[in-house]
Amino acid sequence: MTDSPEQQRHVVVRRLRTAITRLPHWWPLPVSVLIGTASGLAYSALAPDRYEATSYAMAVAEAETDPSAALGYAQSYGRLSTSDATLSYAQGAAGEPVRELRSHVRSETSPDSPMIAVTGTSEDRRKAADIANAVIEAVIVSSGHVSKDTGVKLIKFSHAMTPEQPVSPSVPLGGAVGAASGGLLGGLVLLVRPRRAGRPVAAQVPGPTAGGDNVAQEDRELVR
């Protein structure tokens, strides 16, 4: 007589639980490393190449303006580089709508120099340079509209060139990063998972020995 599907399912689950309980307690660590390595290799091999290009602008104080003001305005213009107003102005030259352009551009400033770096990213190397140049031009034009009031203007310092090499991780690097991430995750699992309870060991209590009553009687007589 064959078992029902429900009974077969219970048998399979019971066997899996038995197999898991027989594994060493550190088994999640190598499994996590293997999964992380495979994921990193697959991502590096299948993900499309990404290119980055960076253009630079510098804030310059005019004759009657304190030179230290250029540093503060550089920080402000750096934050405005990714604003909707700037991206709306740059979308025509960049060849992308504002929604997509927002995720393909980033800006950086330095606390020590009045420099603005705008980086464009794209799967097309030429478009990456076009994005960076379009956004930096938009920031420069915007700063020119208020330069008479601020006493600070932006000038282009460096033009973004078409990148030759992608910035995407190579296959060995992706595998190494995946293995490290998997090892870290496996280590965390070992730390938080409950430890297996060992079998209780019965405490051995020595029983009364031969002549034990006589010894106890002698001890009581000595105490008296």
C-alpha positions as CSV (number, residue, x, y, z in Angstrom):
1,M,0.0,0.0,0.0
2,T,1.5,3.3,-1.1
3,D,1.6,6.4,1.1
4,S,-0.5,9.4,0.3
5,P,1.2,12.6,-1.1
6,E,0.8,14.2,2.3
7,Q,2.6,11.3,4.0
8,Q,5.3,11.3,1.4
9,R,5.8,15.0,2.0
10,H,6.1,14.5,5.7
11,V,8.7,11.8,5.1
12,V,10.8,14.0,2.9
13,V,10.7,16.9,5.4
14,R,11.7,14.5,8.2
15,R,14.6,13.2,6.2
16,L,15.7,16.7,5.4
17,R,15.6,17.8,9.0
18,T,17.6,14.7,10.0
19,A,20.2,15.4,7.3
20,I,20.5,19.1,8.4
21,T,20.9,18.2,12.1
22,R,23.7,15.9,11.2
23,L,25.7,18.6,9.4
24,P,28.4,20.5,11.4
25,H,27.3,23.7,13.0
26,W,29.5,25.8,10.7
27,W,27.9,24.6,7.5
28,P,26.3,28.0,6.7
29,L,29.7,29.6,6.2
30,P,31.0,27.6,3.2
31,V,27.5,27.6,1.7
32,S,27.3,31.4,1.9
33,V,30.8,31.8,0.4
34,L,29.8,29.5,-2.5
35,I,26.6,31.3,-3.2
36,G,28.2,34.8,-2.9
37,T,31.0,33.7,-5.3
38,A,28.6,32.4,-7.8
39,S,26.5,35.6,-7.6
40,G,29.5,37.8,-8.0
41,L,30.8,35.9,-11.0
42,A,27.3,35.9,-12.6
43,Y,26.8,39.6,-12.1
44,S,30.3,40.5,-13.5
45,A,29.8,38.3,-16.5
46,L,26.2,39.3,-17.4
47,A,26.0,42.9,-16.3
48,P,26.6,45.4,-19.1
49,D,29.8,47.6,-19.0
50,R,29.4,51.0,-17.4
51,Y,31.5,54.1,-18.4
52,E,32.2,57.2,-16.4
53,A,33.5,60.6,-17.6
54,T,34.1,63.7,-15.4
55,S,34.3,67.4,-16.2
56,Y,35.4,70.1,-13.8
57,A,34.5,73.7,-13.1
58,M,36.1,76.2,-10.8
59,A,34.5,79.1,-8.8
60,V,36.4,82.3,-9.2
61,A,35.8,85.5,-7.1
62,E,35.8,88.7,-9.0
63,A,37.9,91.8,-8.2
64,E,35.9,93.2,-5.3
65,T,34.8,89.9,-3.8
66,D,36.5,88.1,-0.9
67,P,38.4,85.1,-2.4
68,S,37.1,82.9,0.4
69,A,33.5,83.4,-0.9
70,A,34.4,81.3,-4.0
71,L,34.8,78.2,-1.8
72,G,31.3,78.6,-0.3
73,Y,29.7,79.2,-3.7
74,A,31.4,76.2,-5.1
75,Q,29.7,74.0,-2.5
76,S,26.4,75.6,-3.3
77,Y,26.8,75.2,-7.1
78,G,27.9,71.6,-6.5
79,R,24.6,70.8,-4.8
80,L,22.7,72.6,-7.6
81,S,24.4,70.5,-10.3
82,T,21.9,67.6,-9.8
83,S,18.8,69.8,-9.2
84,D,15.8,69.6,-11.5
85,A,16.4,73.1,-12.9
86,T,20.0,72.3,-13.9
87,L,19.1,68.9,-15.4
88,S,16.1,70.3,-17.3
89,Y,18.5,72.8,-18.9
90,A,21.0,70.0,-19.7
91,Q,18.7,67.3,-20.9
92,G,18.8,68.5,-24.6
93,A,22.6,68.3,-24.9
94,A,22.8,65.2,-22.8
95,G,20.3,63.3,-24.9
96,E,18.3,62.0,-21.9
97,P,15.1,63.1,-20.1
98,V,15.4,64.5,-16.6
99,R,14.2,61.3,-15.0
100,E,16.9,59.1,-16.5
101,L,19.5,61.9,-16.3
102,R,19.1,62.2,-12.6
103,S,20.4,58.6,-12.0
104,H,23.3,59.0,-14.5
105,V,25.0,62.1,-13.0
106,R,26.6,62.9,-9.7
107,S,28.6,65.9,-8.4
108,E,31.4,66.2,-5.9
109,T,33.0,69.2,-4.2
110,S,36.1,69.7,-2.1
111,P,36.2,71.4,1.3
112,D,39.7,72.8,0.5
113,S,39.3,74.1,-3.1
114,P,36.5,75.8,-5.1
115,M,36.3,73.0,-7.5
116,I,33.2,71.2,-8.8
117,A,33.4,67.7,-10.4
118,V,30.4,66.4,-12.4
119,T,30.5,62.8,-13.4
120,G,28.3,61.2,-16.0
121,T,27.7,57.5,-16.2
122,S,26.3,55.5,-19.1
123,E,26.6,52.2,-20.9
124,D,27.7,54.2,-24.0
125,R,31.1,55.8,-23.5
126,R,30.4,58.8,-25.6
127,K,27.1,59.5,-23.8
128,A,28.9,59.4,-20.5
129,A,31.1,62.3,-21.6
130,D,28.1,64.1,-23.2
131,I,26.2,64.0,-19.9
132,A,29.1,65.3,-17.8
133,N,29.8,68.2,-20.2
134,A,26.1,69.1,-20.6
135,V,25.5,69.3,-16.8
136,I,28.7,71.3,-16.1
137,E,27.7,73.7,-18.9
138,A,24.3,74.1,-17.4
139,V,25.8,75.0,-14.0
140,I,28.2,77.5,-15.5
141,V,25.4,79.2,-17.4
142,S,23.2,79.3,-14.3
143,S,26.0,80.9,-12.2
144,G,26.6,83.5,-14.9
145,H,23.0,84.8,-14.5
146,V,23.7,85.8,-10.9
147,S,27.4,86.5,-11.0
148,K,26.8,90.3,-10.7
149,D,24.9,89.7,-7.5
150,T,27.2,87.1,-6.0
151,G,30.5,88.4,-7.2
152,V,31.5,84.8,-8.1
153,K,31.4,83.1,-11.4
154,L,32.2,79.6,-12.6
155,I,34.6,78.8,-15.4
156,K,35.2,75.4,-17.0
157,F,38.4,73.9,-15.8
158,S,38.5,70.6,-17.6
159,H,36.4,69.0,-20.4
160,A,35.2,65.5,-20.0
161,M,36.9,63.1,-22.4
162,T,35.4,59.9,-23.8
163,P,36.5,57.1,-21.4
164,E,38.4,54.1,-22.9
165,Q,37.9,51.6,-20.1
166,P,34.7,50.7,-18.3
167,V,34.4,51.0,-14.5
168,S,32.4,47.9,-14.1
169,P,34.1,45.2,-11.9
170,S,36.0,42.5,-13.7
171,V,34.9,38.8,-13.4
172,P,37.7,37.9,-10.9
173,L,37.0,41.0,-8.8
174,G,33.2,40.3,-8.9
175,G,33.9,36.8,-7.7
176,A,36.1,38.0,-4.9
177,V,33.6,40.6,-3.7
178,G,30.8,38.1,-3.8
179,A,32.9,35.6,-1.8
180,A,33.7,38.2,0.8
181,S,30.0,39.2,1.1
182,G,28.9,35.6,1.4
183,G,31.5,34.9,4.1
184,L,30.4,38.0,6.0
185,L,26.7,36.9,5.8
186,G,27.6,33.3,6.8
187,G,29.5,34.6,9.8
188,L,26.6,36.7,10.9
189,V,24.3,33.6,10.5
190,L,26.6,31.6,12.8
191,L,26.5,34.4,15.4
192,V,22.8,34.8,15.5
193,R,21.6,31.2,15.1
194,P,20.8,29.3,18.2
195,R,23.3,26.7,19.3
196,R,22.3,23.1,19.4
197,A,21.5,21.8,22.8
198,G,23.7,18.9,23.8
199,R,22.4,15.7,25.3
200,P,22.0,16.1,29.1
201,V,24.5,14.1,31.0
202,A,23.2,12.6,34.2
203,A,25.1,13.6,37.3
204,Q,26.6,10.7,39.0
205,V,25.9,10.9,42.7
206,P,28.0,8.5,44.8
207,G,25.9,6.0,46.6
208,P,26.4,4.7,50.1
209,T,29.5,2.6,50.5
210,A,29.8,-0.5,52.5
211,G,30.3,0.4,56.1
212,G,29.1,3.9,55.5
213,D,26.7,3.9,58.5
214,N,29.5,2.8,60.8
215,V,31.8,5.7,59.5
216,A,29.0,8.2,60.1
217,Q,28.4,6.8,63.6
218,E,32.1,7.1,64.4
219,D,32.2,10.7,63.1
220,R,29.2,11.7,65.3
221,E,30.9,10.1,68.4
222,L,34.1,12.1,67.7
223,V,32.2,15.3,67.5
224,R,30.6,14.7,70.9
